[in-house]
Amino acid sequence: MTELDQLLTTLKRQLKARGMTYRDLAAALDLSEASVKRLFASGSFTLERLLQISHLLGFTLAELSQEAALGASRLHTLSESQERELVSDAKLLLVAVCVLNQWTLADMLSVYQLSEAECIQRLARLDRLGLLQLLPGNRVRLNVARDFDWLPDGPIRRFFLRQGLGEFLNSAFAGSEQSLAFAHGMLTAAALAKLQLEVRRLRQKFAELHEESLAAPLAKRHGTGLLLALREWELGAFTALRR
């Protein structure tokens, strides 16, 4: 595979990871969908156009090139069975989340009621799963791509819906660092497509701020949840009144 092929494959994978179609990309670039399809089919991107698409996906051109070089060997998702193994052991899932947030072994031991042996055992299991490489001194090297995500309807998402969603919403959201907003309206298909693009951009911005925050000491970083949900919907009580 040539460098250009790797770059095109990475662009397509990043678009797919964000749920973006060629039509979405065309709208963002002020091009026709046919023009975008021709660009990807021919690979005839100008540098300016490549920069535009990279920035839209949340990458600098250098970062995109690095992702293209490393992406083939890094995990983008786990399998159904791998995710099932994670949710079968609360401590394993905890350690996995910690290392994905770049916690050290010392960080985990200082915050959670885990023994060093328990942590190391679970780091070794994550090594076997391919999420990381366990290095001498119990250091870890992550083996996940920048766009790593849980399966759309996999065990991790189902676990969150079953156990985490209720806990997350069980708040008055009244603090200065908390926010809860709900809006309802009637949108055309075109308006809905634009809104979906804005949702993807917000999720992308959240990921960028997470990356920036990793440089700060653990004590200055706080676990933060962002829930985005969008679907065609009507309150059940209203539906029951329809003719």
C-alpha positions as CSV (number, residue, x, y, z in Angstrom):
1,M,0.0,0.0,0.0
2,T,1.4,3.4,-1.0
3,E,1.6,6.4,1.3
4,L,-1.3,8.0,-0.6
5,D,-3.4,4.8,-0.2
6,Q,-2.7,4.8,3.5
7,L,-3.7,8.4,3.8
8,L,-7.0,7.8,1.8
9,T,-7.8,4.7,3.9
10,T,-7.2,6.8,7.1
11,L,-9.4,9.6,5.9
12,K,-12.2,7.2,5.0
13,R,-11.8,5.4,8.4
14,Q,-12.0,8.8,10.3
15,L,-15.1,9.8,8.4
16,K,-16.7,6.5,9.2
17,A,-15.7,6.8,12.9
18,R,-17.5,10.1,13.0
19,G,-20.6,8.9,11.1
20,M,-19.8,11.3,8.3
21,T,-20.9,10.6,4.7
22,Y,-19.4,12.0,1.5
23,R,-22.6,14.2,1.5
24,D,-21.7,15.6,5.0
25,L,-18.2,16.3,3.9
26,A,-19.3,18.0,0.7
27,A,-21.6,20.3,2.7
28,A,-18.8,21.2,5.1
29,L,-16.4,21.9,2.2
30,D,-19.1,23.7,0.1
31,L,-18.6,21.1,-2.7
32,S,-21.0,18.8,-4.5
33,E,-21.2,15.2,-3.3
34,A,-20.0,14.0,-6.8
35,S,-16.9,16.2,-6.5
36,V,-16.0,14.7,-3.1
37,K,-16.5,11.2,-4.5
38,R,-14.2,12.0,-7.4
39,L,-11.5,13.3,-5.0
40,F,-11.5,10.1,-3.1
41,A,-11.7,7.9,-6.2
42,S,-8.7,9.7,-7.9
43,G,-6.7,10.7,-4.8
44,S,-6.1,14.1,-6.5
45,F,-6.2,16.3,-3.4
46,T,-4.6,19.6,-3.4
47,L,-2.6,20.4,-0.3
48,E,-5.1,23.1,0.7
49,R,-8.0,20.6,0.3
50,L,-6.2,18.0,2.4
51,L,-5.6,20.5,5.1
52,Q,-9.3,21.4,5.1
53,I,-10.4,17.8,5.5
54,S,-7.7,17.1,8.1
55,H,-8.8,20.1,10.3
56,L,-12.4,19.1,9.9
57,L,-11.6,15.7,11.3
58,G,-9.6,17.3,14.2
59,F,-6.1,16.5,12.9
60,T,-3.2,18.6,11.8
61,L,-1.7,17.3,8.5
62,A,1.3,15.9,10.5
63,E,-1.0,14.1,12.9
64,L,-3.0,12.6,10.1
65,S,0.1,11.4,8.4
66,Q,1.3,9.8,11.6
67,E,-2.1,8.2,12.1
68,A,-1.9,6.8,8.6
69,A,1.5,5.3,9.3
70,L,0.5,3.7,12.6
71,G,-3.2,3.2,12.1
72,A,-2.9,-0.3,10.4
73,S,-1.2,-1.7,13.5
74,R,-3.4,0.0,16.1
75,L,-6.7,-1.0,17.5
76,H,-9.8,1.0,16.4
77,T,-12.3,-1.2,18.2
78,L,-12.4,-4.4,20.2
79,S,-14.3,-7.5,19.2
80,E,-17.6,-8.4,20.8
81,S,-15.9,-11.2,22.9
82,Q,-13.1,-8.8,24.0
83,E,-15.6,-6.2,25.2
84,R,-17.6,-8.9,26.9
85,E,-14.5,-9.9,28.9
86,L,-14.0,-6.3,30.0
87,V,-17.5,-5.9,31.4
88,S,-17.3,-9.3,33.1
89,D,-14.7,-7.9,35.6
90,A,-15.3,-4.5,37.2
91,K,-11.7,-4.1,38.2
92,L,-10.5,-5.0,34.7
93,L,-12.9,-2.4,33.2
94,L,-11.7,0.2,35.7
95,V,-8.0,-0.4,34.9
96,A,-8.8,-0.3,31.1
97,V,-10.5,3.1,31.5
98,C,-7.6,4.4,33.6
99,V,-4.9,3.4,31.1
100,L,-7.0,4.8,28.2
101,N,-6.9,8.1,30.2
102,Q,-3.1,7.6,30.6
103,W,-3.1,6.9,34.4
104,T,0.1,5.3,35.8
105,L,0.1,2.3,38.1
106,A,0.9,4.6,41.0
107,D,-2.1,6.8,40.1
108,M,-4.5,3.8,40.2
109,L,-3.1,2.5,43.5
110,S,-3.4,6.0,45.1
111,V,-7.0,6.5,44.1
112,Y,-8.7,3.1,44.1
113,Q,-8.8,0.2,46.5
114,L,-6.7,-2.1,44.3
115,S,-3.6,-3.9,45.3
116,E,-0.5,-3.7,43.1
117,A,-0.9,-7.4,42.3
118,E,-4.5,-6.9,41.2
119,C,-3.5,-4.0,38.9
120,I,-0.6,-5.8,37.3
121,Q,-2.7,-8.9,36.7
122,R,-5.3,-6.9,34.9
123,L,-2.7,-4.9,32.9
124,A,-1.4,-8.3,31.7
125,R,-4.9,-9.2,30.6
126,L,-5.2,-5.9,28.7
127,D,-1.9,-6.8,27.1
128,R,-3.3,-10.1,25.9
129,L,-6.4,-8.3,24.6
130,G,-4.1,-6.0,22.6
131,L,-5.1,-2.7,24.2
132,L,-1.6,-2.1,25.5
133,Q,1.9,-3.4,25.8
134,L,3.1,-4.0,29.3
135,L,6.7,-2.7,29.6
136,P,9.4,-3.2,32.2
137,G,8.7,-1.4,35.4
138,N,4.9,-1.9,34.9
139,R,4.8,1.0,32.4
140,V,2.4,0.7,29.6
141,R,2.3,1.7,25.9
142,L,-1.2,2.1,24.5
143,N,-1.9,0.3,21.3
144,V,-5.1,2.1,20.3
145,A,-5.7,4.5,17.4
146,R,-6.8,8.0,18.1
147,D,-10.3,7.2,16.8
148,F,-10.6,4.1,19.1
149,D,-14.2,3.7,20.2
150,W,-16.4,1.0,21.7
151,L,-18.7,-1.0,19.4
152,P,-21.9,0.8,18.5
153,D,-24.1,-1.9,20.1
154,G,-21.5,-3.8,21.9
155,P,-21.2,-5.0,25.5
156,I,-19.6,-1.7,26.7
157,R,-22.4,0.5,25.3
158,R,-25.0,-1.9,26.7
159,F,-23.3,-1.9,30.1
160,F,-23.4,1.9,30.1
161,L,-27.1,2.0,29.2
162,R,-27.9,-0.6,31.8
163,Q,-25.8,0.7,34.7
164,G,-24.2,4.0,33.9
165,L,-26.9,6.1,32.2
166,G,-29.2,6.2,35.2
167,E,-26.3,7.1,37.5
168,F,-25.2,9.8,35.1
169,L,-28.6,11.4,34.9
170,N,-29.3,11.2,38.6
171,S,-28.3,14.8,39.3
172,A,-29.9,18.2,39.5
173,F,-27.2,19.5,37.2
174,A,-27.2,22.6,39.2
175,G,-23.5,23.1,39.8
176,S,-21.5,25.7,37.9
177,E,-19.5,23.0,36.2
178,Q,-22.6,21.0,35.2
179,S,-25.0,21.4,32.3
180,L,-28.2,19.8,31.1
181,A,-30.1,21.1,28.2
182,F,-33.0,19.6,26.2
183,A,-34.5,21.0,23.1
184,H,-37.3,19.8,20.9
185,G,-38.3,21.0,17.4
186,M,-39.4,19.9,14.0
187,L,-36.6,19.7,11.5
188,T,-36.3,19.0,7.8
189,A,-34.0,16.3,6.6
190,A,-31.5,18.9,5.5
191,A,-31.6,20.7,8.9
192,L,-31.2,17.4,10.7
193,A,-28.1,16.6,8.6
194,K,-26.6,20.0,9.6
195,L,-27.4,19.4,13.3
196,Q,-25.8,15.9,13.1
197,L,-22.6,17.5,11.8
198,E,-22.5,20.0,14.7
199,V,-22.9,17.1,17.1
200,R,-20.0,15.3,15.6
201,R,-17.9,18.5,15.8
202,L,-18.8,18.9,19.5
203,R,-17.7,15.3,20.2
204,Q,-14.5,16.0,18.3
205,K,-13.9,19.2,20.3
206,F,-14.4,17.2,23.5
207,A,-11.7,14.7,22.3
208,E,-9.3,17.5,21.5
209,L,-9.7,19.1,25.0
210,H,-9.2,15.6,26.5
211,E,-5.9,15.4,24.6
212,E,-4.8,18.8,25.7
213,S,-5.6,18.1,29.4
214,L,-3.4,15.0,29.5
215,A,-0.4,17.2,29.9
216,A,-1.7,18.4,33.3
217,P,-1.1,16.5,36.6
218,L,-3.8,13.9,37.5
219,A,-4.9,16.0,40.5
220,K,-5.9,18.8,38.1
221,R,-7.9,16.5,35.7
222,H,-11.5,15.5,36.5
223,G,-13.5,12.7,35.0
224,T,-16.1,14.4,32.9
225,G,-19.0,12.8,31.0
226,L,-20.6,14.3,27.9
227,L,-23.9,12.6,26.7
228,L,-25.1,13.4,23.2
229,A,-28.3,11.9,21.9
230,L,-30.3,12.8,18.8
231,R,-33.2,10.9,17.3
232,E,-36.7,11.4,15.9
233,W,-38.9,11.4,19.0
234,E,-42.3,12.2,20.4
235,L,-43.4,11.9,24.0
236,G,-45.4,8.7,24.5
237,A,-48.3,10.6,26.1
238,F,-48.5,12.7,22.9
239,T,-48.3,9.6,20.6
240,A,-51.2,8.0,22.5
241,L,-53.4,11.0,21.6
242,R,-52.7,10.8,17.8
243,R,-55.7,10.0,15.6
